[in-house]
Amino acid sequence: MNKEGLVKAVSEKSDLSLKDASRFLNGFMKVVSETLANGQEISLVGFGAFSKVERSARAGRDFKTGESINVPAYRVVKFKPGKGLKDAVI
């Protein structure tokens, strides 16, 4: 499902207009991005938690040449599903 499909589904499930559902989704994505950028975690009980995690530097391998390379440390967004979401999917 892409963003357009998600907006349509949210609109249908919540009795919001497409415009309101789109504004909600855009606002939600902006809040999640800003909150994670500030180093905070977002926890939605029953759904899951978003957090920012630091991956440490490590040695890697260039698959084309077989040469050993250094992969620098970097940050990634992690999502841990909650019990409600796990139960609904599994």
C-alpha angles and dihedrals in degrees: 000000000000129000094272091053091047092051090051092048092048089048092053096044096046103036091241124140116253089251093053092045090050092050090048093051093046090049092048092051091048093050092048092049094047094044093051091044088056090055097252128129126232117217122188106186111232093010108058148263133271118208140163115241130191115226111206124233115268144172115265138175130242102229094205097055102017088233120146114245136181116245108206124227114271142172126245135182114247126199119197112191118228127231094262093054093044091051092048094050102039 
